[in-house]
Amino acid sequence: MQAITRRLRHQSVQPATSISSLKSVYPLSDYYNGADHRRFGSTSVAAPGTGHLVRKGTGGRSSVSGIIATVFGTTGFLGRYVVQQLAKMGSQVLVPFRGCEDDPRHLKLMGDLGQIVPMKFNPRDDNTIKATMAKANVVINLIGREYETRNYSFEDVNHFMAERIAGIAKEHGGIMRFIQISCLGASSSSPSRVFSTKAAAEEAVLRELPWATIMRPAAMIGTEDRLLNKWAQFVKKFNFFPLFGDGSTRIQPVYVVDVAAAVTAALKDDGTSMGKIYELGGPDIFTVHELAELMYDTIREYPHYVKVPFPVAKAVAMPREILLKKVPFPLPRPGLFNLDEINAYTSDTIVSDNALTFQDLGIVPHKLKGYPTEYLIWYRKGGPKFGSTVSERINPEAWP
């Protein structure tokens, strides 16, 4: 007790420093962001096209990077990986969502307290879109859909929403970076409506914001993907895999984590990525048949293929497209026989020869065989350490 009394008496005789004098020595906005430390000095945010955007912070989740990003489409496949990458570098992420409040719940765990901010919005209401990006300095649009619904067509989702978001970002005046996620193969002349509407979205975004960055990822592979997961589910249910045409269409799938890393790499550069188009494909080119072989090898099933000519495949997928707007109830999502995907498989989807790629962003993409496709082991018969192509009598300890 005597020691505590002496300590309090010693503190009481010290001169009190006024708040104004503290502010003059340590500006609060910089003091709490660590800008007074020589390692974490502030780099000014310049006008679009010059200078670094990241201005403060150690680079960890509890730092302050200076990025306040509104990321549209975060409840989708790529969205969770982009949010994780942004949160890991100390950015605040505004997460617009239009479903129930549980949709973005898993994203809040990715950042420090208060760094992931879900915001309800209506993609057809400009006022709610303006509210989601009111305090942002970065906008990333991930919105996209590979099938239509009764309420949203390909044009609504892939084109008009991107055009609306870019227009509002232009009116905002304080958006330093805008990144539009398109898709590899986007072309106005493509037989796929996804590819043609994505190409129209690119033109609309660049018309509003000529300094925007366009990224065209190939078909993405990952734990929650809608490619190999869909293939494996079909194989487990029907015990065969349909090869549209003869399965010789070439594709260049990419690991989803690499695409998310490309987004953050574009934000951290000195503006060299602005106004450019990047084509993001994996290191290896597969035919559809070869990728199906990789899937079969991972899930340990005996391969059974059925070659389906393109006209037959389109005929099987056509009833959903005809009934979509005519029935008074929503139709289930298309499975493997998705008319637009079948149209996309009529031509190769690979990175162009002279395109900007991962290497221009300083990223080395992962090969698909191995860790990126390891999630498929859960489709193995009998459990992850077994499968139809190996004897279940073998000691499980012998298998990874």
C-alpha positions in Angstrom: 0.0 0.0 0.0 2.8 2.4 0.8 4.5 1.7 -2.5 1.3 2.5 -4.4 0.9 5.7 -2.4 4.4 6.8 -3.2 3.9 6.0 -7.0 0.6 8.1 -7.1 2.3 11.0 -5.3 5.2 10.9 -7.7 2.8 11.0 -10.7 0.8 13.8 -9.3 3.7 16.2 -9.0 4.7 15.7 -12.7 3.6 18.4 -15.0 0.5 17.4 -17.0 1.1 17.6 -20.8 -1.9 19.2 -22.6 -3.7 17.4 -25.3 -2.9 20.2 -27.8 0.9 19.8 -27.2 0.6 16.0 -27.7 -1.2 16.6 -31.0 1.5 18.9 -32.1 4.2 16.3 -31.4 2.3 13.2 -32.4 -0.6 13.8 -34.9 -3.2 11.3 -33.8 -4.0 10.1 -37.3 -0.4 9.2 -37.9 0.6 8.1 -34.4 -2.0 5.4 -34.2 -1.1 4.2 -37.7 2.5 3.9 -36.9 3.6 6.6 -39.3 6.1 8.1 -36.7 8.2 5.0 -36.9 11.0 5.1 -39.5 10.0 1.7 -40.8 6.3 2.6 -41.4 6.6 6.0 -43.0 3.7 7.3 -45.0 3.8 7.2 -48.8 1.4 9.8 -50.2 -1.5 8.6 -52.3 -1.2 10.2 -55.7 -3.7 10.8 -58.4 -4.8 7.8 -60.4 -1.9 6.5 -62.5 1.0 7.7 -60.3 2.5 6.7 -57.0 1.9 3.9 -54.6 -1.6 3.3 -53.1 -0.4 1.5 -50.0 0.7 4.3 -47.6 1.0 3.0 -44.0 1.3 -0.2 -42.1 3.6 -3.2 -41.4 1.8 -5.4 -43.9 0.0 -7.6 -41.2 -3.7 -7.9 -40.4 -3.5 -5.5 -37.5 -1.8 -2.8 -39.5 -3.3 0.0 -41.6 -2.4 -0.3 -45.3 -4.4 2.8 -46.4 -6.6 0.8 -48.6 -10.4 1.0 -48.1 -11.7 -1.4 -50.7 -15.3 -2.0 -51.8 -15.3 -5.5 -53.2 -18.5 -6.4 -55.1 -19.2 -10.1 -55.5 -17.4 -11.2 -52.3 -19.9 -14.0 -51.5 -18.8 -15.9 -54.6 -15.9 -18.3 -55.2 -13.1 -15.8 -55.9 -14.5 -13.2 -53.4 -13.4 -15.0 -50.2 -9.8 -15.3 -51.5 -9.6 -11.6 -52.5 -11.0 -10.5 -49.1 -8.5 -12.7 -47.4 -5.6 -11.3 -49.3 -6.7 -7.7 -48.7 -7.3 -8.3 -45.0 -3.9 -10.0 -44.6 -2.2 -6.8 -45.6 -4.2 -4.6 -43.2 -6.9 -3.2 -45.5 -10.4 -2.4 -44.6 -12.8 -4.2 -46.9 -16.4 -3.1 -47.5 -18.5 -6.1 -48.4 -21.7 -5.4 -50.3 -24.2 -8.3 -50.2 -27.8 -8.7 -51.4 -28.8 -11.9 -49.7 -29.3 -12.7 -46.0 -27.0 -11.5 -43.3 -25.3 -14.9 -43.0 -23.9 -14.8 -46.5 -20.8 -12.7 -45.7 -20.5 -14.1 -42.2 -17.4 -16.3 -43.0 -15.6 -13.2 -44.4 -15.6 -11.3 -41.0 -13.1 -13.8 -39.6 -10.5 -12.9 -42.2 -9.6 -9.4 -40.9 -9.0 -7.6 -37.7 -11.8 -6.2 -35.6 -13.9 -3.8 -37.7 -11.9 -4.4 -40.9 -14.5 -6.5 -42.7 -17.7 -4.4 -43.0 -20.7 -6.2 -44.6 -23.2 -3.7 -46.2 -26.6 -4.6 -47.6 -27.2 -3.3 -51.1 -29.4 -3.7 -54.1 -27.5 -4.0 -57.4 -30.4 -2.2 -59.2 -30.4 0.7 -56.8 -27.8 3.4 -57.4 -28.2 4.9 -54.0 -27.2 1.7 -52.2 -24.2 1.3 -54.5 -23.1 4.8 -53.8 -23.4 4.1 -50.0 -21.1 1.0 -50.3 -18.3 3.0 -51.9 -18.8 6.3 -50.2 -15.6 6.0 -48.1 -13.7 3.7 -50.4 -10.6 4.5 -52.4 -10.5 1.2 -54.2 -13.3 -0.6 -56.1 -13.0 -4.3 -57.2 -15.8 -5.8 -59.2 -16.0 -9.6 -59.1 -19.7 -9.9 -60.0 -20.3 -12.6 -62.6 -22.5 -15.6 -63.3 -22.2 -18.6 -65.6 -25.9 -19.3 -65.8 -29.1 -17.2 -66.0 -32.0 -17.0 -63.6 -35.5 -15.6 -63.9 -34.5 -12.3 -62.4 -31.0 -11.8 -63.7 -29.8 -12.4 -67.3 -26.2 -12.6 -68.5 -26.5 -9.0 -69.7 -27.8 -7.8 -66.2 -25.1 -9.5 -64.2 -22.0 -9.5 -66.4 -22.5 -6.2 -68.3 -25.0 -3.7 -66.9 -23.9 -4.1 -63.3 -20.2 -3.5 -64.2 -21.2 -0.5 -66.2 -23.3 1.0 -63.4 -20.6 0.4 -60.8 -17.9 2.0 -63.0 -20.2 5.0 -63.7 -20.7 5.6 -60.0 -17.0 5.2 -59.3 -16.3 7.9 -61.8 -18.8 10.2 -60.1 -17.3 9.4 -56.7 -14.1 11.2 -57.6 -11.9 9.6 -54.9 -11.5 6.1 -56.3 -7.8 5.6 -56.9 -7.9 2.1 -58.3 -10.7 0.2 -60.1 -10.2 -3.5 -61.0 -12.7 -5.3 -63.2 -12.6 -9.1 -63.2 -13.6 -10.4 -66.6 -12.8 -13.9 -68.0 -10.3 -15.5 -70.3 -11.8 -15.7 -73.8 -14.0 -12.6 -73.5 -14.9 -11.5 -77.0 -17.8 -9.8 -78.6 -17.8 -12.5 -81.3 -17.8 -15.5 -79.0 -20.7 -18.0 -79.2 -20.7 -18.0 -75.4 -23.0 -15.3 -73.9 -20.8 -15.2 -70.8 -17.8 -14.3 -72.9 -19.6 -11.8 -75.1 -21.2 -10.0 -72.1 -17.9 -9.9 -70.2 -16.3 -8.3 -73.3 -19.1 -5.7 -73.3 -18.5 -5.0 -69.6 -14.8 -4.4 -70.3 -15.6 -1.8 -73.0 -18.1 -0.1 -70.7 -15.6 0.1 -67.8 -12.8 1.4 -69.9 -15.1 3.9 -71.5 -16.0 5.3 -68.0 -12.6 4.8 -66.4 -9.7 4.5 -69.0 -7.2 3.9 -66.2 -9.1 0.8 -64.8 -7.3 -2.6 -64.6 -8.9 -5.5 -66.4 -8.1 -9.1 -65.4 -9.2 -12.1 -67.4 -8.8 -15.2 -65.3 -9.2 -18.7 -66.9 -11.5 -21.3 -65.3 -10.5 -21.2 -61.6 -9.7 -24.3 -59.5 -10.0 -24.4 -55.8 -11.9 -25.9 -52.8 -15.2 -24.3 -53.7 -14.8 -24.3 -57.5 -17.6 -24.9 -59.9 -15.5 -26.9 -62.4 -13.8 -30.0 -60.9 -16.3 -30.2 -58.1 -19.1 -30.3 -60.6 -17.3 -32.9 -62.7 -16.6 -35.2 -59.6 -20.2 -35.0 -58.4 -21.5 -36.0 -61.8 -19.0 -38.9 -62.0 -20.0 -40.2 -58.5 -23.7 -39.9 -59.4 -23.8 -41.3 -62.9 -20.5 -43.3 -63.1 -19.4 -41.7 -66.4 -18.1 -38.4 -67.7 -19.5 -36.8 -70.9 -16.9 -35.4 -73.3 -18.4 -32.7 -75.4 -17.2 -33.1 -78.9 -14.2 -35.4 -78.5 -12.8 -33.7 -75.4 -10.0 -32.0 -77.4 -10.9 -28.4 -76.5 -7.9 -26.8 -74.9 -8.3 -24.8 -71.6 -5.8 -23.3 -69.2 -7.2 -23.5 -65.7 -5.7 -21.5 -62.9 -5.5 -21.8 -59.1 -7.8 -19.3 -57.5 -5.3 -18.2 -54.9 -3.0 -17.0 -57.7 -5.8 -14.8 -59.1 -6.4 -13.2 -55.7 -2.7 -12.6 -55.4 -2.7 -10.9 -58.8 -5.5 -8.5 -57.6 -3.4 -7.4 -54.6 -0.2 -7.2 -56.6 -2.0 -4.7 -59.0 -3.0 -2.6 -56.0 0.5 -2.5 -54.5 2.4 -1.5 -57.6 3.2 2.1 -58.6 0.4 2.4 -61.1 2.0 0.4 -63.9 -1.0 -2.0 -64.0 -3.6 0.8 -64.5 -5.3 0.9 -67.9 -4.0 -2.6 -68.8 -5.5 -6.0 -69.5 -4.0 -9.1 -68.0 -4.8 -12.7 -69.0 -4.4 -15.0 -66.1 -4.0 -18.6 -67.0 -2.3 -21.5 -65.3 1.2 -22.8 -66.2 -0.1 -25.8 -68.1 -2.6 -26.2 -70.9 -5.0 -29.2 -70.7 -7.5 -30.6 -73.1 -10.8 -31.3 -71.4 -10.0 -35.0 -71.6 -6.6 -34.5 -69.9 -8.2 -32.5 -67.1 -10.8 -35.2 -66.6 -8.0 -37.7 -66.3 -6.4 -35.6 -63.6 -9.8 -35.5 -61.8 -10.3 -39.3 -62.1 -6.7 -39.9 -60.9 -7.3 -37.7 -57.8 -10.7 -39.2 -56.8 -9.4 -42.7 -57.5 -12.2 -43.9 -59.8 -12.0 -45.9 -63.0 -12.5 -43.6 -65.9 -15.6 -44.0 -68.1 -16.2 -41.6 -70.9 -19.1 -41.0 -73.2 -18.4 -38.7 -76.2 -21.4 -36.4 -76.7 -21.5 -34.5 -80.0 -22.1 -30.7 -79.6 -25.5 -30.7 -81.2 -26.7 -33.5 -78.9 -25.3 -31.7 -75.8 -27.0 -28.5 -76.8 -30.3 -30.3 -77.3 -30.1 -31.8 -73.8 -29.4 -28.4 -72.3 -32.0 -26.5 -74.3 -35.2 -27.2 -72.3 -34.0 -25.2 -69.3 -33.2 -22.2 -71.5 -36.7 -22.4 -73.1 -38.6 -22.8 -69.8 -36.5 -20.3 -67.8 -38.7 -17.3 -68.4 -42.0 -19.1 -69.0 -42.6 -21.1 -65.8 -43.8 -19.2 -62.7 -41.2 -20.8 -60.4 -37.3 -20.8 -60.4 -35.6 -23.7 -62.1 -32.7 -25.6 -60.6 -29.2 -24.6 -61.5 -27.8 -26.3 -64.6 -25.4 -29.0 -64.0 -22.8 -30.3 -66.4 -25.1 -29.7 -69.3 -25.1 -25.9 -69.2 -25.8 -24.5 -72.7 -23.5 -21.5 -72.4 -20.6 -23.7 -71.1 -21.2 -26.1 -74.0 -20.9 -23.2 -76.4 -17.7 -22.1 -74.7 -16.2 -25.5 -75.2 -16.6 -25.2 -79.0 -13.3 -23.2 -79.1 -10.0 -23.2 -77.1 -9.7 -20.8 -74.2 -6.0 -20.1 -73.6 -3.8 -17.1 -72.9 -2.9 -15.1 -76.0 0.8 -15.0 -77.1 1.4 -11.3 -76.5 -0.9 -10.8 -73.5 0.2 -9.5 -70.1 0.3 -12.4 -67.6 1.1 -13.3 -64.1 4.8 -12.8 -64.8 4.2 -9.1 -65.5 2.7 -8.9 -61.9 5.7 -10.7 -60.4 3.7 -13.9 -59.6 4.6 -17.5 -60.5 1.3 -19.5 -60.8 0.9 -22.9 -59.1 0.8 -26.1 -61.1 -2.6 -27.8 -60.7 -1.5 -31.3 -60.0 -0.9 -31.7 -56.3 -2.0 -29.3 -53.6 -4.4 -27.1 -55.6 -6.6 -30.2 -56.5 -6.1 -32.0 -53.2 -9.7 -31.1 -52.1 -11.0 -33.8 -54.5 -9.8 -36.5 -52.2 -13.1 -36.2 -50.3 -14.8 -37.8 -53.3 -12.9 -41.0 -52.9 -14.9 -44.1 -52.2 -14.4 -45.3 -48.6 -12.7 -42.1 -47.4 -9.7 -39.9 -48.3 -7.1 -42.8 -47.9 -9.0 -45.3 -50.0 -10.7 -45.3 -53.4 -12.1 -47.6 -56.1 -8.7 -48.0 -57.9 -6.8 -49.2 -54.9 -7.6 -52.2 -52.6 -9.3 -51.3 -49.4 -7.2 -54.0 -47.7 -4.0 -51.9 -48.0 -2.8 -50.3 -44.8 -4.1 -46.7 -44.8 -0.8 -45.5 -43.3 0.8 -46.3 -46.7 -1.3 -43.6 -48.4 -0.9 -39.8 -48.0 
